[in-house]
């Protein structure tokens, strides 16, 4: 869903290609164009230097056209969620498990118990050591 603010020509080349957060930041910066104009000293170019988004003095030249996608830092461009190519990638935890095993062997008894309990939480997420109290606990500050 795209807000009405972004249906103008200015954002035409960015829709569907840039995150909503970035569009909102650009929109807020565009409101400063009237103040900063094309003067970098008034603008400060904070948006460009910190966020990699066009600042007010850059947006000044897009008043009658669309902001180009190349002016947006790659960080803000939409990620593709397709799984193309992911089937060929091998994902393993062999190296991590070997490291955990080496650390486990170096620990004392208490460390081994603690690490073992953490690994159980990962391996068996449905099981935990918590159980409900046998009877309802009454405390002085409770009003129930």
C-alpha positions in Angstrom: 0.0 0.0 0.0 1.3 3.4 -0.9 0.2 6.6 0.7 -1.3 9.5 -1.3 1.7 11.6 -0.7 3.8 9.2 -2.8 1.5 9.1 -5.8 3.0 12.3 -7.2 5.6 12.2 -10.0 8.4 12.9 -7.6 8.3 9.4 -6.2 7.3 7.6 -9.4 10.7 5.8 -9.9 11.1 4.8 -6.3 7.7 3.1 -5.6 8.2 -0.6 -5.0 12.0 -0.2 -5.1 12.7 1.7 -1.9 11.5 1.0 1.7 8.6 2.9 3.1 10.8 4.3 5.8 13.1 5.8 3.2 10.1 7.2 1.4 8.9 8.8 4.6 12.3 10.3 5.3 12.5 11.7 1.8 9.0 13.2 2.1 10.0 14.9 5.4 13.2 16.2 3.8 11.3 17.4 0.7 9.3 19.8 3.0 12.7 21.5 3.7 13.2 22.3 0.0 11.4 25.6 0.3 13.8 26.7 3.1 17.1 25.3 1.8 16.5 25.6 -1.9 19.7 24.6 -3.8 22.0 26.1 -1.2 24.1 23.3 0.5 25.1 25.6 3.3 21.5 26.1 4.3 20.7 22.5 3.7 23.5 20.9 5.7 23.2 17.8 3.6 22.6 15.7 6.7 20.2 13.3 5.1 22.8 12.6 2.3 25.8 12.1 4.6 24.1 10.1 7.4 21.3 8.2 5.7 22.4 8.1 2.0 19.1 9.7 0.9 18.7 12.8 -1.1 18.9 16.0 1.0 16.8 19.1 0.5 19.3 20.8 -1.9 19.4 17.7 -4.1 15.6 17.4 -4.0 15.4 20.9 -5.3 16.3 19.8 -8.8 13.5 17.1 -8.8 10.7 19.6 -8.2 9.3 18.9 -11.7 10.6 15.4 -12.3 11.1 12.0 -10.5 13.9 11.2 -8.0 16.3 8.8 -9.6 16.8 5.4 -8.0 20.6 5.7 -8.3 20.4 8.7 -5.8 19.2 6.3 -3.1 21.8 4.3 -1.1 21.6 0.5 -1.7 20.7 0.0 1.9 17.2 1.5 1.3 16.4 -0.4 -1.8 13.8 -3.2 -1.5 15.1 -6.7 -0.9 13.9 -9.4 -3.1 12.2 -12.2 -1.1 12.3 -14.7 -3.8 14.1 -18.0 -3.1 15.9 -18.1 -6.4 19.3 -19.6 -5.9 18.7 -20.4 -2.3 18.3 -24.1 -3.0 21.9 -24.4 -4.1 23.3 -22.8 -0.9 24.5 -25.3 1.7 23.7 -24.3 5.2 25.5 -26.2 8.0 26.3 -25.8 11.7 29.2 -28.2 11.8 31.8 -25.5 12.5 29.7 -23.9 15.3 29.0 -27.3 16.9 32.7 -28.2 16.9 33.4 -24.9 18.6 30.7 -25.5 21.2 32.0 -29.0 21.9 35.6 -27.6 22.4 34.3 -25.0 24.8 32.1 -27.6 26.6 35.2 -29.8 27.2 37.1 -26.8 28.7 34.4 -25.8 31.2 34.2 -26.9 34.8 31.1 -28.9 36.0 29.0 -25.8 36.7 29.8 -24.3 33.3 28.9 -27.6 31.6 25.6 -27.8 33.4 24.8 -24.2 32.3 25.8 -24.7 28.7 23.9 -28.0 28.6 20.7 -26.2 29.8 21.1 -23.5 27.2 21.5 -26.1 24.4 18.4 -27.9 25.7 16.4 -24.7 25.4 17.5 -24.5 21.7 17.0 -28.2 21.0 13.7 -28.6 22.8 11.9 -25.2 22.7 8.6 -26.8 23.8 10.1 -28.2 27.0 11.3 -26.0 29.9 11.9 -26.4 33.5 9.1 -24.1 34.6 6.0 -25.6 36.1 2.9 -23.9 37.6 2.8 -23.6 41.4 0.8 -26.3 43.3 -1.4 -23.7 44.8 -2.1 -20.1 44.2 0.5 -17.9 45.8 -0.9 -15.3 48.1 1.2 -12.2 48.8 0.5 -9.1 50.9 0.5 -6.6 48.0 -1.9 -8.7 45.9 -5.5 -7.4 45.8 -6.9 -10.6 44.2 
